[in-house]
Amino acid sequence: MGLGKLLYLQGVGAEFIDCFGNNVQIQPLDRNGILQSMCANDASTNDASMTDALNNIATNCPVISSPLTDDFIQQRIFELDAAPWLLPLHKFQWSYVDDPIVEFYLPDHFTGSIKVEIEIEHGDKFHFPISLGQMRVVGDYGIDGVSYFKYQYQLNNDINAQLGLGYHGISATVESANSSEIYSGQLMIAPRSAYVHAGNKTAKWGLSTQLYSLTSQSQWGIGDFNDLQKLIELAAVKGADFILLNPLHALDLPESVSPYSPSDRRRLNPLYIHIESVVEYVDIEGVISSKLWRNKQYQLAQSRLLDYSEIHETKFSIYQMLFNAFIKAHKNNHSKRYLDFVEFKQQQGEGLSQYVSHQQQQNPCFTDPEFLCYLQFVAYEQLLQCQAKAKTAGMSLGLIRDMAVGASPTGAEVSANIDNFCTNANIGAPPDSFAPQGQNWGLIPFDPIKLTQHRFEHFIQLIRSNMVSCGGLRIDHVMGLLRLWWWPKQQGLGNGAYVYYPLDTLLAILCLESQRAQCVLIGEDLGIVPPEIVANLAKAKIFSNELFYFAKHHDGFMNPAFYKSHSLMMLANHDVPTLTAWWTAADIELRHQLNLYDNEQQLGEAKSLRLIEKQQLLDLLSQHHLIKDNTVMDEVDFEKLMIAWLQLTASGNSALYSIQIDDLIDEVKPINIPGTWKQYPNWCRRLSRTLEQMSADATVSNRLDIVNKTRRSKYMDDSKPERAVNG
């Protein structure tokens, strides 16, 4: 009974519905293994105001190899279940702006009074008294024969009008006959939903790309913010509303190149800086224009794969010259640019310091911390310019950024904020048909208990930093707001389990930050999606994320009229084959070459299934009069097929729609093959065509025109039949 209660309090799940619709019971060994991973060397709360209540609790959990003793279990249950009732005012609480309340926890024998002070975020203070008669009881708990009640006090309209959305300070002086104690905390007032763009009724569309994969005549071997500006120009002219990017997070290069395995999600990858656009470039142009440097640039541009070691060494050598020029020209005379740099450092605060310290530990060559701060300053400057350009060019949303679900165990974010994470486990996914052994992504999860104890401060900073310079944010694996599959790092502790998170609180924070930044939210909800996530995302007006290949029913691909209305429909993304590869089955052949099929039977089944799916696509296109009836698969003209494919999906019911750059130019090789590591150079493939070539390509232009025309006419005449393109 005690162990079961502790598993519940720690959020370790007991069952789930798998991808086949089966109810899977998680084995006790697996649940207990995750519980031990959570508790290993995990200090109990150090909250000073709980000291009296917790003075008999052990200060540390047992080491990971130790059993969960009865004493520890009881102590931990008391800490998580009973002790919060002994604290009259909690360190963090929140409520909705249209129903603002404050909560208190008091014993049944309390007969005193409460004086409340609320300090409005960046504003004034106001005071008011509260009596027991003004509050309502919403819960109770018994400890050692004493009943404790949870009270709610409804803030009146006058107070609420002064509060508004935000994070407000709150303190309460609890007075009784024999004592007077002051407790303090934070009161978050949140909106019911995320920001919704004013033009939400129009059918928006955009391009998606991995920024590093872009190629151009002016870059240094990797896509940069200048390439992004060129892409914005190309897309805006064609009527696009947004550019959806890969995560721009700082990486620990060259060891880790995946944008979804970042060192620090709060910082930008400095390799995206466009050298020639930096203000200080004028001071070093003579040097960089030399034959030596231009030859190096040419060599980097020739490779079809990103050579991160060479790119990093080359660009950072130039960055050092830019920084030296910055110090020489701006520091001594305290120019406006230098003062802007100082202000940037102050605004970024401890998060920037943590990143810089980690980078210096990783690379002793970084002797001056100001150098690394300067690179972040320039990167943020250039990203801001990209979003400004997109808005000026008429894009309704501009950039949509992407945030990874976790961070590297050895990266800056985890290392400097260890108290918010569980370093004894990795994030992944349970076994399914796609990965029968399950997936272990090697990322460190937030610990839901620690996150709560630290007032969600790191989560708030993380979300806020990723909403800079964009009109939208895609949250990778949004199911992580509710639950994440944890794999224990230590062998012998089982095969993992789901761990649950405070969904309502995390959603409230997301909605608050979204409204403040005027940033729409997209939740990547592909895979095993619990119904709680579906309902809560819809209620919070967070866009769902659909993928054409997965939008299916028992008869084949879904009719576009039934796409989720409040969603982003992606024709393809980084984890699936490009359209060209899918149609030609080149992805199946590549997987065969990489020995990713266990036997010939699996290979044959994959080929047979693809033929069925291709025919289902043709049938759907025919039903919508986009190709002739009874079109023979082997006789299809691919360009006509692409136009029909784009018309079909762009006409769908989704509010947002995107197409990959890769599919505009008929790339065959994937950017990533999930489940591979050394077999394939994931996250390193560059586009085969430059932005300059794309801009001059009539086929690319025509495809974009088709998408724009289909999206813009969507709400004008939904009943008008589509015209066949090859008949």
Legacy VTK file of the C-alpha trace (Angstrom):
# vtk DataFile Version 3.0
C-alpha trace
ASCII
DATASET POLYDATA
POINTS 727 float
0.000 0.000 0.000
2.786 2.432 0.892
4.811 1.707 -2.226
1.740 2.048 -4.445
0.937 5.424 -2.921
4.489 6.670 -3.395
4.464 5.568 -7.041
1.264 7.584 -7.476
2.657 10.662 -5.715
5.844 10.551 -7.799
3.759 10.290 -10.967
4.929 6.827 -12.099
2.192 5.420 -14.324
0.628 1.989 -13.923
-0.891 1.461 -17.384
-1.353 2.999 -20.815
-3.078 2.423 -24.145
-0.544 1.401 -26.795
-0.550 2.173 -30.534
-2.752 -0.888 -31.202
-5.406 0.205 -28.711
-4.381 -2.373 -26.113
-4.363 -1.604 -22.415
-0.796 -2.301 -21.274
-0.090 -2.877 -17.592
3.380 -1.636 -16.632
5.199 -4.294 -14.647
6.058 -3.631 -10.970
9.769 -4.118 -11.692
9.650 -1.379 -14.332
7.668 1.043 -12.156
9.897 0.465 -9.146
12.993 0.915 -11.293
11.810 4.337 -12.409
10.921 5.236 -8.823
14.446 4.337 -7.695
15.860 6.378 -10.584
13.803 9.378 -9.470
14.777 9.103 -5.823
18.463 8.242 -6.114
20.558 10.902 -4.385
17.558 13.211 -4.557
17.632 15.651 -1.651
14.371 16.315 0.074
12.954 19.790 -0.138
15.070 22.473 1.510
12.178 24.892 1.789
13.016 26.853 4.945
9.372 27.427 5.776
8.771 23.663 5.845
11.691 22.961 8.177
9.577 22.304 11.241
7.244 20.027 9.346
10.061 18.047 7.769
12.715 17.970 10.472
12.390 14.201 10.862
12.688 13.434 7.147
15.966 12.073 5.752
17.871 14.665 3.771
18.751 12.250 0.965
17.062 9.427 -0.889
18.873 6.077 -1.005
21.455 5.459 -3.702
20.112 3.995 -6.885
21.197 0.452 -6.085
19.489 0.453 -2.687
16.005 -0.979 -2.145
13.113 1.305 -1.334
12.940 0.685 2.424
9.725 1.007 4.387
11.162 3.921 6.372
12.123 5.810 3.259
8.752 5.171 1.618
6.867 6.524 4.610
9.136 9.547 4.919
8.786 10.348 1.231
5.006 9.961 1.326
4.861 12.379 4.246
7.024 14.870 2.391
4.931 14.792 -0.785
1.455 14.177 0.583
1.149 15.528 4.115
3.780 18.233 4.530
2.223 20.662 2.000
-0.847 20.879 4.252
1.343 22.244 7.045
2.351 25.291 4.991
-0.374 27.990 5.084
0.731 29.659 1.822
2.490 27.666 -0.892
5.497 28.958 -2.775
3.677 28.816 -6.121
0.019 28.877 -6.966
-1.984 30.007 -9.933
-5.476 30.635 -11.186
-7.230 31.835 -14.331
-7.689 35.529 -14.932
-11.479 35.173 -15.109
-11.620 33.245 -11.821
-8.793 34.595 -9.628
-8.373 32.842 -6.293
-5.804 32.517 -3.528
-5.432 29.288 -1.557
-4.515 28.754 2.089
-3.965 25.637 4.215
-5.017 25.947 7.877
-5.719 23.572 10.785
-9.292 23.129 11.993
-8.471 24.847 15.285
-7.336 28.056 13.569
-9.352 31.061 14.771
-7.043 33.914 13.858
-6.845 36.223 10.861
-4.827 36.610 7.661
-3.407 39.803 6.243
-2.481 39.530 2.569
-0.079 41.656 0.565
0.114 41.286 -3.222
2.913 42.928 -5.151
1.886 43.311 -8.761
4.538 42.251 -11.227
6.537 45.385 -12.035
3.938 47.410 -10.145
2.388 48.510 -6.890
1.518 46.684 -3.698
-1.889 46.454 -2.075
-3.113 44.918 1.178
-6.331 43.362 2.419
-7.439 41.230 5.371
-9.153 37.834 5.062
-11.286 36.041 7.628
-12.293 32.383 7.619
-15.857 33.366 6.847
-14.777 34.879 3.530
-13.275 31.629 2.281
-14.670 28.286 1.183
-13.300 24.865 2.053
-12.335 22.799 -0.994
-10.351 19.968 0.636
-9.165 18.429 3.880
-6.396 16.174 5.196
-5.746 14.570 8.576
-2.303 14.526 10.208
-1.782 12.992 13.660
-5.423 13.489 14.590
-5.538 17.098 13.387
-7.667 18.091 10.388
-6.262 20.603 7.935
-8.457 22.446 5.468
-7.695 23.843 2.055
-9.398 27.219 1.672
-10.013 29.304 -1.423
-10.472 33.055 -1.337
-12.057 34.662 -4.387
-10.287 37.902 -5.300
-12.780 40.688 -5.897
-13.104 42.590 -9.156
-11.170 45.614 -7.898
-8.147 43.520 -6.981
-8.372 41.453 -10.154
-8.488 44.578 -12.307
-5.179 45.684 -10.794
-3.561 42.260 -11.079
-3.947 41.244 -14.689
-1.909 38.479 -16.300
1.504 37.785 -14.850
3.611 36.485 -11.983
2.793 38.429 -8.834
4.374 38.325 -5.411
2.122 37.360 -2.529
2.689 37.195 1.211
0.386 36.353 4.077
0.706 37.261 7.732
-1.083 34.493 9.613
-2.011 35.721 13.082
-3.373 33.668 15.936
-3.626 34.204 19.679
-0.047 33.097 20.334
1.855 33.763 17.117
2.250 35.793 13.967
4.043 34.212 11.009
4.746 35.617 7.536
4.697 33.334 4.496
5.508 34.382 0.947
5.117 32.944 -2.538
4.212 33.640 -6.135
0.744 34.008 -7.616
0.459 33.405 -11.353
-2.611 34.741 -13.127
-3.037 32.945 -16.453
-5.346 33.154 -19.474
-7.570 30.293 -20.502
-5.968 29.904 -23.910
-2.879 30.590 -25.959
-2.510 33.528 -28.314
-4.574 33.260 -31.482
-3.529 35.376 -34.439
-6.064 37.985 -35.489
-6.188 36.585 -39.019
-6.817 33.044 -37.821
-9.820 32.532 -40.121
-7.641 32.491 -43.230
-5.968 29.313 -44.445
-2.316 30.029 -43.717
0.565 28.182 -45.316
4.324 28.188 -45.200
7.587 26.407 -45.838
9.439 24.140 -43.424
13.186 23.663 -43.454
16.227 22.592 -41.503
18.132 25.888 -41.493
21.568 24.267 -41.479
20.703 22.307 -44.653
20.135 25.408 -46.803
22.813 26.080 -49.403
23.729 29.376 -51.041
26.590 31.149 -52.778
27.458 33.294 -49.748
27.541 30.870 -46.808
30.418 29.132 -45.036
29.312 25.540 -45.463
26.142 25.757 -43.336
22.805 27.503 -43.698
22.748 30.787 -41.783
20.513 33.718 -40.927
21.284 35.428 -44.235
20.046 32.315 -46.046
16.947 32.504 -43.900
16.395 36.081 -45.074
16.700 34.930 -48.700
14.192 32.160 -48.052
11.842 34.683 -46.457
12.047 36.814 -49.606
11.284 33.824 -51.822
8.379 32.637 -49.664
6.838 36.065 -49.021
6.642 36.916 -52.717
4.678 33.707 -53.227
2.219 34.551 -50.438
3.538 32.349 -47.636
2.585 33.187 -44.050
5.443 31.516 -42.199
8.762 29.667 -42.243
8.850 26.671 -39.869
12.399 26.004 -38.636
14.223 23.207 -36.881
15.240 23.895 -33.256
17.887 26.633 -33.254
19.276 25.486 -29.895
22.941 25.595 -28.973
24.671 22.240 -29.517
27.803 20.642 -28.132
29.553 20.519 -31.493
30.997 18.642 -33.201
30.117 15.652 -30.987
26.351 16.202 -31.083
24.818 17.524 -34.293
21.116 16.757 -33.855
19.035 19.894 -33.249
16.799 17.706 -31.094
19.665 16.748 -28.727
20.770 20.214 -27.640
23.240 21.399 -25.056
21.020 24.312 -24.054
17.520 25.022 -25.351
17.672 28.606 -24.084
20.598 29.608 -26.317
21.069 29.893 -30.079
23.542 27.910 -32.149
26.202 30.520 -33.077
27.017 28.691 -36.320
23.853 30.279 -37.754
25.494 33.725 -37.609
26.038 35.225 -41.057
29.560 36.586 -40.940
29.244 39.295 -43.560
26.163 40.795 -41.866
27.880 41.370 -38.513
28.458 45.094 -37.886
32.150 44.522 -37.203
32.728 42.707 -40.501
33.751 45.970 -42.171
36.805 45.998 -39.897
38.017 42.547 -40.976
36.753 42.448 -44.560
40.235 42.914 -45.962
41.490 39.816 -44.190
38.487 37.615 -45.005
38.602 38.662 -48.655
42.020 37.080 -49.019
42.524 34.047 -51.233
43.203 31.841 -48.193
39.823 32.465 -46.583
37.844 32.412 -49.833
39.379 29.052 -50.719
38.306 27.736 -47.329
34.785 29.044 -47.933
34.694 27.414 -51.368
35.854 24.079 -49.982
33.156 24.066 -47.302
30.508 24.894 -49.903
31.357 21.878 -52.089
30.484 19.194 -49.572
27.077 17.513 -49.756
27.355 16.750 -46.044
27.998 19.225 -43.268
31.546 18.974 -41.945
30.836 20.348 -38.489
34.428 20.177 -37.297
35.729 22.232 -40.224
32.786 24.634 -40.146
33.164 25.158 -36.413
36.906 25.760 -36.611
36.604 28.136 -39.579
33.674 30.215 -38.392
34.924 30.514 -34.814
38.284 31.750 -36.070
36.463 34.510 -37.921
34.168 35.139 -34.945
37.259 35.796 -32.832
38.367 38.459 -35.284
34.907 40.026 -35.217
34.912 40.043 -31.422
38.363 41.648 -31.272
37.136 44.346 -33.639
34.038 44.840 -31.472
36.094 45.320 -28.305
38.479 47.701 -30.015
35.775 49.837 -31.639
33.060 49.833 -28.990
34.137 48.823 -25.491
36.535 51.602 -24.598
34.268 54.433 -25.738
31.077 52.783 -24.416
29.296 53.190 -27.741
25.574 52.538 -28.104
26.358 49.122 -29.566
28.446 48.231 -26.526
25.721 49.471 -24.174
23.219 47.326 -26.097
25.564 44.377 -25.533
25.718 45.105 -21.796
21.936 45.355 -21.638
21.607 42.050 -23.527
23.800 40.292 -20.958
21.743 41.727 -18.117
18.484 40.621 -19.731
19.753 37.076 -20.347
20.971 36.845 -16.765
22.013 33.590 -15.165
21.010 31.455 -18.148
23.648 33.107 -20.323
26.271 32.792 -17.583
25.526 29.078 -17.231
25.958 28.491 -20.947
29.202 30.469 -21.110
30.654 28.650 -18.100
29.832 25.276 -19.618
31.363 26.213 -22.972
34.546 27.295 -21.259
34.740 24.017 -19.375
34.268 22.109 -22.611
36.772 24.178 -24.574
39.666 25.780 -22.670
40.387 27.947 -25.745
37.428 30.136 -24.760
39.380 32.173 -22.234
37.239 35.301 -22.454
33.591 34.777 -21.410
32.690 38.020 -23.184
33.459 36.328 -26.511
30.743 33.730 -26.041
28.296 36.382 -24.815
29.081 38.408 -27.929
28.203 35.477 -30.196
24.831 35.093 -28.492
24.291 38.841 -28.782
24.972 38.754 -32.530
22.907 35.597 -33.084
19.866 37.093 -31.330
20.394 40.311 -33.281
20.323 38.491 -36.613
17.354 36.294 -35.692
15.421 39.420 -34.708
16.243 40.921 -38.102
14.895 37.802 -39.825
11.550 38.025 -38.026
11.359 41.763 -38.739
12.006 41.095 -42.415
9.304 38.430 -42.527
6.717 40.741 -40.975
7.716 43.652 -43.198
7.405 41.392 -46.239
3.792 40.679 -45.283
4.048 37.287 -43.587
1.268 37.074 -41.009
3.255 34.837 -38.641
6.834 35.070 -39.860
9.102 32.544 -38.202
7.842 29.501 -36.327
10.520 28.088 -34.048
10.780 24.556 -32.696
11.627 23.472 -29.144
13.143 20.065 -28.384
11.509 17.869 -25.736
14.688 17.445 -23.697
18.376 18.279 -23.417
21.704 16.459 -23.479
22.774 14.921 -20.145
26.200 16.552 -20.474
25.017 19.886 -21.869
24.893 23.339 -20.335
21.192 23.367 -19.523
21.139 20.155 -17.481
24.568 20.574 -15.895
23.748 24.016 -14.510
20.173 23.213 -13.467
20.534 19.699 -12.113
17.915 20.371 -9.431
15.189 20.445 -12.106
16.057 17.188 -13.856
16.297 13.465 -13.220
19.756 12.538 -14.456
19.259 8.821 -13.768
16.805 8.377 -16.653
16.410 9.133 -20.349
13.389 10.208 -22.377
12.073 7.910 -25.084
9.055 5.938 -26.216
7.659 2.501 -25.328
7.839 -0.381 -27.798
5.523 -0.076 -30.799
5.271 -1.321 -34.387
7.682 1.377 -35.552
10.345 0.463 -32.967
9.623 -2.949 -31.359
12.411 -2.440 -28.807
11.213 1.044 -27.888
13.103 4.279 -28.385
15.695 5.830 -26.087
16.487 9.391 -27.177
19.300 9.945 -24.694
17.708 13.150 -23.388
17.302 14.073 -19.733
13.731 14.582 -18.458
12.397 17.245 -16.173
11.597 15.792 -12.746
7.952 16.741 -12.080
8.489 16.931 -8.311
11.591 19.100 -8.577
9.949 21.271 -11.220
7.108 22.016 -8.826
9.413 22.597 -5.853
11.360 25.170 -7.881
8.185 27.060 -8.829
8.547 26.079 -12.511
11.166 28.809 -12.892
13.328 26.909 -15.373
10.343 25.869 -17.479
9.164 29.483 -17.625
12.608 30.697 -18.700
12.803 27.942 -21.290
9.468 28.765 -22.885
10.117 32.503 -22.789
13.523 32.214 -24.474
12.071 30.119 -27.298
9.361 32.663 -28.079
11.904 35.354 -28.973
11.805 36.676 -32.547
9.016 34.472 -33.866
5.285 34.391 -34.451
4.859 30.760 -33.463
6.473 27.968 -31.462
6.215 24.257 -32.221
6.649 22.123 -29.108
8.245 18.803 -29.966
6.494 15.788 -28.417
3.874 17.929 -26.700
2.570 14.814 -24.916
5.460 15.476 -22.536
3.301 18.115 -20.864
1.212 15.214 -19.570
3.609 12.260 -19.514
6.986 11.072 -20.790
8.328 7.573 -21.159
11.414 7.218 -18.955
14.142 4.636 -19.419
16.287 3.973 -16.337
19.975 4.496 -17.043
21.104 1.748 -14.701
20.764 -1.805 -15.899
18.609 -4.068 -13.806
16.000 -1.407 -13.060
13.529 -2.597 -15.680
12.311 -1.406 -19.056
10.836 1.971 -18.214
7.469 3.511 -17.501
5.451 6.650 -18.091
5.990 9.508 -15.645
3.216 12.090 -15.334
3.536 15.881 -15.123
1.267 18.692 -13.843
-0.447 19.252 -17.192
-2.812 22.046 -16.113
-0.007 24.129 -14.617
2.349 23.678 -17.571
-0.427 24.565 -20.009
-1.300 27.658 -17.972
2.334 28.807 -18.127
2.452 28.145 -21.866
-0.733 30.132 -22.454
0.508 33.056 -20.346
3.844 33.240 -22.137
2.112 32.794 -25.491
-0.222 35.730 -24.862
2.627 37.925 -23.679
4.821 37.162 -26.684
1.856 37.091 -29.109
3.169 33.744 -30.239
0.880 30.957 -31.471
1.580 27.449 -30.169
1.748 24.188 -32.116
1.943 20.909 -30.227
3.636 18.006 -32.026
1.165 15.300 -31.076
2.162 12.498 -33.451
2.388 8.993 -32.063
0.560 7.600 -29.026
-1.644 10.521 -28.022
-3.637 10.228 -24.774
-7.162 11.685 -24.968
-6.341 14.109 -22.121
-3.810 15.839 -24.368
-6.213 16.116 -27.291
-8.939 17.717 -25.193
-6.664 20.056 -23.256
-4.727 21.288 -26.294
-7.993 22.062 -28.058
-9.336 23.889 -24.996
-6.126 25.949 -24.774
-6.272 26.725 -28.534
-2.901 25.101 -29.147
-2.621 23.838 -32.710
-2.388 20.106 -33.255
0.240 18.753 -35.687
-0.758 16.347 -38.436
1.414 14.593 -41.013
0.028 13.497 -44.362
1.529 9.999 -44.237
-0.133 9.358 -40.869
-3.511 10.975 -41.628
-5.147 7.672 -42.516
-8.143 5.478 -41.801
-8.884 1.862 -42.653
-9.576 2.663 -46.328
-6.468 4.742 -46.921
-5.498 8.393 -46.736
-7.916 10.787 -45.087
-10.115 13.097 -47.100
-8.656 16.631 -46.625
-12.081 17.844 -45.529
-11.543 15.855 -42.324
-8.157 17.264 -41.371
-8.289 18.779 -37.900
-9.324 22.395 -38.292
-7.085 23.783 -35.534
-3.947 22.065 -36.735
-0.784 22.312 -38.779
-0.817 19.789 -41.614
2.713 18.980 -42.721
3.035 17.224 -46.057
6.251 15.654 -44.731
8.829 16.350 -42.023
12.383 15.467 -40.996
11.512 11.994 -39.668
9.751 10.586 -42.744
10.716 10.034 -46.400
10.607 12.944 -48.805
7.732 12.804 -51.276
10.054 11.752 -54.090
11.632 8.996 -52.013
8.237 7.778 -50.866
6.781 7.589 -54.372
9.857 5.840 -55.815
10.325 3.649 -52.699
13.897 4.950 -52.502
13.521 5.116 -48.724
12.789 1.391 -48.574
15.818 0.624 -50.699
17.992 2.843 -48.491
16.803 1.087 -45.350
17.582 -2.219 -47.033
21.111 -1.031 -47.879
21.579 -0.008 -44.245
20.436 -3.458 -43.056
17.497 -2.002 -41.169
15.179 -4.867 -42.171
15.665 -8.048 -40.170
14.963 -10.307 -43.131
13.754 -10.455 -46.719
10.192 -10.983 -45.566
10.155 -7.597 -43.817
11.579 -5.978 -46.935
8.938 -7.593 -49.092
6.143 -6.534 -46.747
7.383 -2.931 -46.807
7.376 -2.908 -50.610
3.909 -4.456 -50.815
2.479 -1.985 -48.319
3.969 0.927 -50.254
2.280 -0.223 -53.475
-1.036 -0.337 -51.643
-0.495 3.148 -50.192
0.478 4.608 -53.554
-2.697 3.251 -55.100
-4.703 4.681 -52.201
-3.165 8.085 -52.931
-4.082 7.821 -56.611
-7.629 6.792 -55.704
-8.024 9.808 -53.434
-6.646 12.166 -56.078
-9.054 10.678 -58.575
-12.006 11.117 -56.216
-11.146 14.822 -56.034
-10.855 15.067 -59.830
-7.175 15.939 -59.623
-6.082 13.061 -61.876
-7.933 10.893 -64.379
-9.886 7.913 -63.171
-8.090 4.578 -63.432
-4.674 6.224 -63.744
-2.005 3.524 -64.028
0.609 3.851 -61.300
3.605 3.171 -63.534
2.474 5.737 -66.094
2.044 8.691 -63.775
3.972 11.824 -64.683
5.657 12.775 -61.395
5.329 16.550 -61.842
1.604 16.245 -62.513
1.360 13.957 -59.510
3.142 16.537 -57.337
0.810 19.329 -58.446
-2.216 17.164 -57.677
-0.708 16.108 -54.331
-0.148 19.738 -53.369
-3.639 20.766 -54.447
-5.189 17.933 -52.485
-3.417 18.563 -49.194
-3.421 22.366 -49.425
-7.204 22.277 -49.835
-7.557 20.554 -46.481
-9.435 21.773 -43.452
-6.315 22.553 -41.397
-5.783 26.188 -40.445
-2.033 25.839 -41.101
-0.282 23.924 -43.882
3.392 23.475 -44.700
5.584 21.934 -47.360
9.263 21.113 -46.961
11.898 22.817 -49.068
13.203 19.286 -49.652
9.975 18.377 -51.429
9.911 21.529 -53.522
13.210 20.485 -55.094
12.597 16.713 -55.157
15.251 15.635 -52.678
15.567 11.866 -52.326
17.960 11.388 -49.408
16.388 11.942 -45.964
17.632 14.442 -43.413
17.179 11.846 -40.662
16.359 8.153 -40.359
14.879 7.520 -36.897
16.479 4.615 -35.087
19.853 5.001 -36.788
23.020 6.472 -35.396
26.205 5.372 -37.122
24.476 3.776 -40.110
23.448 7.097 -41.690
24.739 10.710 -41.433
21.621 12.128 -39.781
21.254 15.908 -39.569
24.189 16.474 -41.941
22.639 16.316 -45.407
22.703 19.639 -47.257
20.180 20.589 -49.938
21.271 19.727 -53.462
20.163 23.084 -54.851
21.100 26.577 -53.713
18.610 29.253 -52.781
19.662 31.169 -55.875
18.822 28.158 -58.057
15.496 27.674 -56.303
14.545 31.304 -56.832
15.159 30.959 -60.578
13.444 27.566 -60.931
10.133 27.666 -62.823
9.010 24.330 -61.344
9.534 25.529 -57.775
7.744 28.769 -58.580
4.778 26.950 -60.097
4.452 24.591 -57.137
4.416 27.501 -54.716
1.820 29.316 -56.826
-0.389 26.217 -56.762
-0.194 25.995 -52.969
-0.887 29.703 -52.524
-3.822 29.711 -54.946
-5.347 26.630 -53.315
-5.002 28.030 -49.797
-6.255 31.514 -50.677
-9.319 30.171 -52.492
-10.133 27.633 -49.804
-12.682 29.748 -47.942
-13.946 31.498 -51.043
-15.578 28.506 -52.706
-15.221 25.191 -50.897
-17.862 23.551 -53.083
-16.130 24.254 -56.382
-14.671 20.981 -57.779
-10.965 20.817 -58.442
-9.876 20.616 -62.072
-7.860 17.616 -63.193
-4.318 18.545 -64.124
-3.619 15.762 -66.578
-6.914 15.199 -68.244
LINES 1 728
727 0 1 2 3 4 5 6 7 8 9 10 11 12 13 14 15 16 17 18 19 20 21 22 23 24 25 26 27 28 29 30 31 32 33 34 35 36 37 38 39 40 41 42 43 44 45 46 47 48 49 50 51 52 53 54 55 56 57 58 59 60 61 62 63 64 65 66 67 68 69 70 71 72 73 74 75 76 77 78 79 80 81 82 83 84 85 86 87 88 89 90 91 92 93 94 95 96 97 98 99 100 101 102 103 104 105 106 107 108 109 110 111 112 113 114 115 116 117 118 119 120 121 122 123 124 125 126 127 128 129 130 131 132 133 134 135 136 137 138 139 140 141 142 143 144 145 146 147 148 149 150 151 152 153 154 155 156 157 158 159 160 161 162 163 164 165 166 167 168 169 170 171 172 173 174 175 176 177 178 179 180 181 182 183 184 185 186 187 188 189 190 191 192 193 194 195 196 197 198 199 200 201 202 203 204 205 206 207 208 209 210 211 212 213 214 215 216 217 218 219 220 221 222 223 224 225 226 227 228 229 230 231 232 233 234 235 236 237 238 239 240 241 242 243 244 245 246 247 248 249 250 251 252 253 254 255 256 257 258 259 260 261 262 263 264 265 266 267 268 269 270 271 272 273 274 275 276 277 278 279 280 281 282 283 284 285 286 287 288 289 290 291 292 293 294 295 296 297 298 299 300 301 302 303 304 305 306 307 308 309 310 311 312 313 314 315 316 317 318 319 320 321 322 323 324 325 326 327 328 329 330 331 332 333 334 335 336 337 338 339 340 341 342 343 344 345 346 347 348 349 350 351 352 353 354 355 356 357 358 359 360 361 362 363 364 365 366 367 368 369 370 371 372 373 374 375 376 377 378 379 380 381 382 383 384 385 386 387 388 389 390 391 392 393 394 395 396 397 398 399 400 401 402 403 404 405 406 407 408 409 410 411 412 413 414 415 416 417 418 419 420 421 422 423 424 425 426 427 428 429 430 431 432 433 434 435 436 437 438 439 440 441 442 443 444 445 446 447 448 449 450 451 452 453 454 455 456 457 458 459 460 461 462 463 464 465 466 467 468 469 470 471 472 473 474 475 476 477 478 479 480 481 482 483 484 485 486 487 488 489 490 491 492 493 494 495 496 497 498 499 500 501 502 503 504 505 506 507 508 509 510 511 512 513 514 515 516 517 518 519 520 521 522 523 524 525 526 527 528 529 530 531 532 533 534 535 536 537 538 539 540 541 542 543 544 545 546 547 548 549 550 551 552 553 554 555 556 557 558 559 560 561 562 563 564 565 566 567 568 569 570 571 572 573 574 575 576 577 578 579 580 581 582 583 584 585 586 587 588 589 590 591 592 593 594 595 596 597 598 599 600 601 602 603 604 605 606 607 608 609 610 611 612 613 614 615 616 617 618 619 620 621 622 623 624 625 626 627 628 629 630 631 632 633 634 635 636 637 638 639 640 641 642 643 644 645 646 647 648 649 650 651 652 653 654 655 656 657 658 659 660 661 662 663 664 665 666 667 668 669 670 671 672 673 674 675 676 677 678 679 680 681 682 683 684 685 686 687 688 689 690 691 692 693 694 695 696 697 698 699 700 701 702 703 704 705 706 707 708 709 710 711 712 713 714 715 716 717 718 719 720 721 722 723 724 725 726
